[in-house]
Amino acid sequence: MTDPDPFTDVLDGPMYIVTATSGRERAGCLVGFASQCSIDPPRFAVWLSVANHTYRVACEAEYLTVHLLHRDERALAELFGEETGDRVDKFATIGWRPGEGGSPILELTTWFTGRIEGRIEGGDHVGFLLAPVAVCPPVEGAPPVLLRYREVRDLDPGHPA
């Protein structure tokens, strides 16, 4: 098999936080694998590591909320990327509110909540196909500068991939 590193090493996509609720359990993690995947009907796919606490909660959830991180939200990236919900309540020290199906919506971010339409096996990650059901209000003024992979690649993950 050919090593994809020469291609993937130059990628610098936006970073997201994905949140989920199942029963009384909340979870969220930093995600770099996500993309719009259909225009009509609108669909978005997020890929969660099978080693991750959020993946286990998402498997029992009906909705996921996807938060697009702005450059000034690195502290959220650190919290959701370096800590694991297996040991830490990531929501205890930040502002959030329950959204559709209880899926946590974080303050200060651009977000949408999607109903899980399907799952796609992909090796050490599983893709969740989402149909948007709720979207944040429009951003006033110039679009925000996004937090990119190169700005968080130094984080120590709460779980290995």
N, C-alpha and C positions, 0 to 999 in steps of 0.2 A: 504494500500500500504506500502511496506517495504521501509524504509529510506536507500538510497544508500550511505550515507555519509561515512561509514567505508571503502567502496571501493574507492569512488571518492576523499576522503581526502588524499589518498596516491599518487594520480596521480601527475606527475610533467612533463607534456609535454612541448615541445618547444612553444615559443610565436611567433606570426605572426602579421604583419600589412597588412590589406587588403585595397586596394584603388580602386576607381571607378570614372567614369565620366559619366554624363548624360547631354547632351546639354552643357551649360556653367558651370554647377555645378560639383565641385570636392568634394570627400569625402574620408575618411579613418578612420579605427579604429583598435584597438588592439584586436586580436583574439586568443583564446586559444583552440577553438574547430575546428580542421582541421586535415585532413589525406589523404594520398594517398588511393585510394579506388579501383583502377584497374591497372593492369600491361599492358594488351593488350586488348583494346587500353588504353594508359595511361590516367588516370583520377584522379582528386583530388577534395575533397569536403571541403568547408569552411562553417561554421555556423555563421550567423549574427543575433544579437538580433533584434527583431522586434521593439524595443523601440529606436533603434539607427538611427541617421541621415544617416549613411553609408548604412544601409539596404534600406532606402527609395530611395537613389540614385542608389544603385545596382539593384533595381527592374526595373529601366528604362535603365540600362546599357546593353551593349552587351558583354563586357569583364570585368574581375576583375584581378588585379595584386596582387599576394600573395608574401609578403616579409618575409623571415625567419630571425629572429633577432639573431644577435650575442651578446654575453654577454656584449661587450663594447658599445652596442647601447641602453642602458637603457633610455637615454634621449629621444629617439624616442618613446619608449614604454610609457614613462610618457606623452609626448605630445599627442599621439594618443589614450592613455587609459584614461587620466584624463580630457581632454578637449572634448567638443562636437562641431561638425561642425554646430550645430544650432546657436552657438554664436561666434565661432572662425574660422578663415581661418588657418587651421593647416599647409598649404603649404607656407604661407607667409614668414616664417623664416628658411626654410630648402631647401636644394638642391633637385631638382627633374626635370624630363623631361617627356613629353607625350610619351606614348608607343602606342601599338595597340589600335585603337579606342579612343585614347586620355587618356587611363587609366594611371594615374600617376605612374612613376617608381622612387622610392626614391634612392638617392645616398647612398653609403656605405653598402648596404645590398645584400643578396642573394635573387633572385626573379624569378618568372615566371609569365607570363600573360596567362590567360585561357579564352577561349570563353565559355560563360554560356550555358550549354547544357540542364539544367533542374533545377528545384527547388523541395525541399523536406520539407514539413511542419514538424515541430518538437517541438511543444509547443511554448515556448517563443523565440525560434530561428528557422530560416529557413536555410536549407542547400542549397548551390549553387554548383551544379556539374559542374566542369570545365574541358575542353579539352585544354591542353597546346598548345599555338601557338607561344610563344616566351619565351626564357630562357636566364638568365644572362650567361656571359662567365664563364668557369670553374674557381674555386678557386685554386690558386697556393699554393703548399706546403701542410701542415697539414690542415685537416678540421677545420673550426672555432669552438670555444666553443660557444654553443648556449645559449641564454637567456631562462631561464626556468620559469615556473609558480611560483615556490617558491620565485623567486627573484623579482616578481612584485605583489605578492598577497596583498601587503600593499598599492597599489595605490587606490585612491578614484575615482571611475568611473565617467565619464562625464554624463552617464545615468545609471539608475538601469537596471538590466538584463531584 
